[in-house]
Amino acid sequence: MSNTETENICGLRREDFQTTINGKQTDLYILKNSLGHEVAVTNYGGAIVAIMVPDKDGNLANVIQGHASIKDAINSPAPFLSTLIGRYGNRIKDGKFQLNGKEYQLAINNEPNALHGGPTGFHARVWDANQVSDHAIVLKYVSSYGEEGFTGEVIVWVAYTFTDNDELVIKYQATSNKKTIINLTNHAYFSLQGIANPTPVIDNQVCEINADFFLPIDHTGIPTGEILKVADTPFDFRQPKELSKDIDADCEQIKNGGGYDHCFVLNKKEEGELSFAARLEEPVSGRTLEVYTTEPGMQLYTKNGNKVVNGVNGTTFPRRSAVCFECQHFPDTPNRPYFPSVILEPGAKYTQKTVYQFGTV
């Protein structure tokens, strides 16, 4: 595959992503569509490190926050930055759950809870990569029995395809040899105005979410168990509105999340259908992002933390400079039997499809 520094437009250098971790090679892979637009992926954590798409005037910019090198990724203050997440996306209360009458204890990496599969979850693993065409790559990872405290050996495949319609299509598939739990997602940090130094804040971006209900959380980010209507709350995005309108509202839920860090219950006609989840519009550049998913939930996260992360070419990613649309099953589902199940039986197949479509107005 043509994949050298001179042949990509994102400015990332392949050699900066090449190293050996536990005997496995890391690398940088460039997906190009017929328009000449680009997505760059590394097999370390399956991270998306660049998405080069045009603004309303045709100027290309990188609209995702990613690390500039493998070294930065390994030592990052934001280890989940635009990575694949597993075995369990989002939080599990106290890192505990029961399965088959046995209690499992996971690492506590988001006091007092387990977050995103633990400190050495899928985001910190080297995936086997097979670039099957100029615009598609398949990543595979075998998660061993007992890894990060989870039961069962799980084999996971994730395919990234960048279409000629500027859609980044992510397909997931997984199987297990024992009954286990699984909740995969991608933690892409989108900055539609383009990353910069500093990357602009998201306040004036206009967001729409196809959800009548959301999951309120306690002060540790764990769902209370209620499923509340978004009507008459800061979580009503059924009509497009600027993120800044309610992001600092005087509201217990906003305070608990430090902004938006909540799972929305997506409106579905039938379970597992690929349907519209969200839309984001950035007025300065005219860029838009539409999200479609088969998943029942989507975590809206507005990068509320204070850690400033450094990206390629001197770019910096301050607080509230990105929006995440993490399509997934609900947080803490193993402890909430009435949430849509995350159990994967041996012989069964976990599947998920999420589409991020870029455009302009």
N, C-alpha and C positions, 0 to 999 in steps of 0.2 A: 504494500500500500504506500502511496506517496504520502509522506508523513513528516517531512523535514521542516525545519524552522522557516526556510525561505518560502515554503509553499503554504503556510497558514497565515491568516490575517489577524489572529487574536494576539500575536506577540509572545505567546508562550513557547518555550524552547523544550524540545523533546528530551534533550540530555538532562535538563533540570528535574525530570520526572523519572529518570532511570536509576534504579538501585536494586539491591537484593535484600529482601526481608525474609528471614527464616527459609532461605533457599528458593524463594520465589521472586521473579523479576517484576518490577513495576515499570510502567511506561505511560506515554501520552498518546492518545488516539484522536484523530481528527475526522469528524463526520461532515461531509459537504453535500449540499443539495444542488440541483441544477441551476439555482439562482446565484450560486457562489457564496451562499451564507454558510455558517459554520457552527458546529457544536464540538467542543473539546472535552474529552473524558479521560480520566486516569483509572486504572484498575486497582489503585489503592483506595479502598472504600467505595469504589464505583462512583467517585465524585465527578460531578459536572464542573469543569473549571472555566469554561467560556461558552457563551452563546452569542454569536455575532449576527444581529439582525438590524434592519434599517429603521430609521425614523421616518417621519412624514416627508422629509426632503431626500430620502435615499441614503443618508449617512449611516454607515454601519458603526455599532458600538457594542461592547460587551455588556449584556444585561443580567449577568448572574455573578454573585460573589463567590470567588473561588481562590484557592491558594495558588501561589506562583511557582511552587516547587514541591517536591516530595518531602524535603526537609521541613518546609513551612507547615505542610499538612501534618506531619508526625508530631511536631512540637507546638501545634496551634493552641491558642487560648479558646478557640471555637472548633473542637474536634469534629462536630457534626456538620460543618459548613458544606452545604450542597452535596451531601453524601447519600448513599443508600443506607437505610436504617433497618436493623433486625437484630435478634429475632423478634423483638417486640417494640414497635414504634410507640412513643409517648410513655406515660408514667404508669407504674404499678405500685399501689399503696404499700409502703414499708418494704417493698421488694419481695412480698410474700404472695403466694397463691397456692391453691390446692388442686390436685388432679389425681383421679383414681384413689382418693382418700389419703394421699400423701402430701405433705406440705413441702413446698420448694422455697428456698431462700436465695434471692438474687443479690448482686452487689448493690449497695446504696451509693449512687453517684449523683443524686440530686436530692440532698438531705430533705426529708427522711425517706425518700422514695427511690425506686429504680427507674432509670430513664433510658430510652432508646437502645435497649439491648445490652446496656452495661458499658464499662470503660473499654472493653475489648470486643465490642459488638461488631456487626458487619461493616461499620464505618471505618474500622481500624484493621481490616483484613485485606490481604492481597487476593483478588479474584482472578481466575483463569479467564483470559480474554481471547475472543476470536472475532476479528473484524471481518465480517462476511461480505461487505461491499463498501463502496465509498461513503454510503450514508447509514450504515447499520453495524452494530457491534453486539455480540452476545457475551455476557459475563456469567461465570459459573462459580459457585462456592459450596463446599461441603462443610457444614457446621457439625462438628463432632459431638457425640453423646456427652452430655455434661458441660458443654462449653457455656461459660457464663452462668452456670447453674440450671440450664434448661435440659429437659429430658429429650431423648431421641436423637438419632443422627438425621439431620435435615439437609437435603440437596436442593439448592436454589439456583434458578436461572433468571437473569434479567436481561431483556433485549432493549437497547436504545435504538430508535430509528428516527432519522431527521428527514421529513418528507419535503417534497417540492412546494408544499403549502406552508412552509415554516412551522410545521407541527413537530414537536418532540414527543414521540410516542414511547411510553415505557410499559413493557409487558413483563409481568412477574409470573413465575411458576415455581412451586415447591412441593416436595414429597418428604415423608418421614417414615422411618421404620418402626416408630413407636408413637403412641398417642402423645401429642404435645400441643403447645400453643404457638401461634405465629401471627404477626401483624406487621407487614412490611410497608415501607413508604420511602419517598425520596424527600430529603430535607433541603430542597433548592431554595436559595435566598435570592429572590428576584429584585433587581434594581432597574426598572424600565427606562429611567432617564439615561442610564449608562453609568458604569463605575467610574470614579474620578477621585481626586484628592482635594477635599473629602467627597465621597459619594453623597449626592443630595438626599435629604430626608424625604420621606414618603407622604408627608402631610397632605399635599394637594392631589394625591392620586385618588381616583374615583373607583370605588369598589362596589361590586354587586355579588351577593351570595344567594344561591337558590336553596334556602333553608327557612322553614317556618319555626324550627326549634333549635335550641343549643343546649349544651351541657354546662351548668354552672359548676364552679370549682371552689375548693376551700383555699386557704392561704398558702398551701403547699403545692397547688396545681392539680390536686386529685378531684375528679368529679364527686359531687355530693351525692349522686345517685338520682337526683331530680332530672327531668327532661322538661325544660321551660320554653314557653313561647317567646319568640324574639320580639313580638309586638310590644311597643311602648318601652323598649329597652335600647341601650346603646348597641345591641347586637342585631338590630333590624337592618339588614342590607338587601332586603327584597327589592327595594328601589335603589338605584345607584346613589351613593353619597361619598363625599370626601372622607378619607380615613381620619383626618384631624377633627371632624365634627364632634365625635364622642370618645376619641382615644384617651383623653384624660378626664372623662366625665366623673362627677362626684357620685360614684356608684361602687358598691362593695365588690362587685364582680370585676370591674376594671382595675380596682386597687389590688385585688387578689392576683391578677395576671400581670400587673405593672403596665397595662395596656391590653391589647388583644393577645391572648394565649389560650384559646378556647376551641373546643371541638363543636362543629356545627353538624346537625343531623340533616343530611341532604335530602331534599324532596325526591322521592322515587316512585314511579308507577309500578315497577316490579323490582324485586331484589336482584342485584347483580347486573342491572342494565347499565350500559354506557350512556351517561346523561350529563347535561350541563350542570356544573357545580358553582363556578365563579367567573367573574370577569373583572379585570383591572385596566384602568385607562390612565395614562400619564400625560397630562395636558401640554407640557413643554415640548416633548419630543413627538407627541401624537402616537406613541406606541401603545398597543393594547396586548393583553394576554387573556385568553379564554381557557378555562380548565374544564375537562370532561373526565369522569371517572366511573368505574364500576363499584367503587367502595361506598359504604353507607355513611361515612363521616369524612370531615375535612377539618384539620386544625388550622385556624388562622393565627399566625404568629407575626408580630410586627417588630421583631428584633429589639426587644425592650431592654436587653442587658447593656451594661456600660462598657464592656470590653471592646476596644477598638482593634480591628483585625487588619493586617496589611495584605494587599493583593498584588497583582502584576503591575510593573511599570510605576511603582510609587503610589498606587491607589490605596485609599484607606476606607474602611467600612465602619463608620461610627454608629451610635445608637439610632434606632429608627430609620435606618437607611435601606431597609429591605422588607419585602413582604414574602411570607412563606405560606403556601397552600399545600399542606401535607395531607394527601388523600389516604385514608386509613380506616380501620375499625376503631371503636371508641377506646379511650384510655381506661385502664384499670378494669377492662372487661372480665378477666378471670375472677374478679371478686364481685361482679355484678351479673348474675345469671340471666337477667332479663335484657341485657345488651346483646346485640347480634354476636353470635358465637365466634370465638377465635380458635376453637379446637380444630386441630388437623389430625385426622385418624390415619393409621397406617394403611397404605393402599389408595388413599384419597389424594386428590390433587388440589393444592392451593393455587388459585389464579387471580390476577388483578390486572387491570389495564387503566392507565391514566394518560391523558393527552394534554400537553401544554401547547396551545396554538398562538403564535405571535402574529400581529398585524399592525395596521396603522389606521388612524382616522384623520 
